[in-house]
C-alpha cells in the first residue's frame, strides 16, 4: 500500500485553496504561509497590482531565490569535492 495523499485547505492572500501532496500537512501549510508572506511583500511594495500580477511577480522572486541558492549550493559542493580530491 502506498503513502496516502495529504489534503489541506490553506489561505493565500485572502483566497482559499486545497493543496494535495505526498508531504505532511504541516509542510504544505508551511509552503502556503511562505507564499502568502512573499505575495504580501510584493503587494506592499506595489499596492495597485492585481492578484494575478502579484502572484506572477511572487513566483519570479521565489524562482530568483531558488536559482541563487542552487548556485551557492553547487559552488559549495564543488569546493567540497575539490577538498576531498586534495586529501
KAWOPE-V407615 format. One record per backbone hydrogen bond with DSSP energy under -1.0 kcal/mol. CO is the residue of the C=O (numbers start at 0). NH is the residue of the N-H. If there is no record, write none. Layout:
[[CO	NH] [CO	NH]]
//
This chain:
[[5	20] [7	18] [9	16] [11	14] [14	11] [16	9] [18	7] [20	5] [23	27] [24	28] [25	29] [26	30] [27	31] [28	32] [29	33] [30	34] [31	35] [32	36] [33	37] [34	38] [35	39] [36	40] [37	41] [38	42] [39	43] [40	44] [41	45] [45	48] [49	53] [50	54] [51	55] [52	56] [53	57] [54	58] [55	59] [56	60] [57	61] [58	62] [59	63] [60	64] [61	65] [62	66] [63	67] [64	68] [65	69] [66	70] [67	71] [68	72] [69	73] [70	74] [71	75] [72	76] [73	77] [74	78] [75	79] [76	80] [77	81] [78	82] [79	83] [80	84] [81	85]]
//
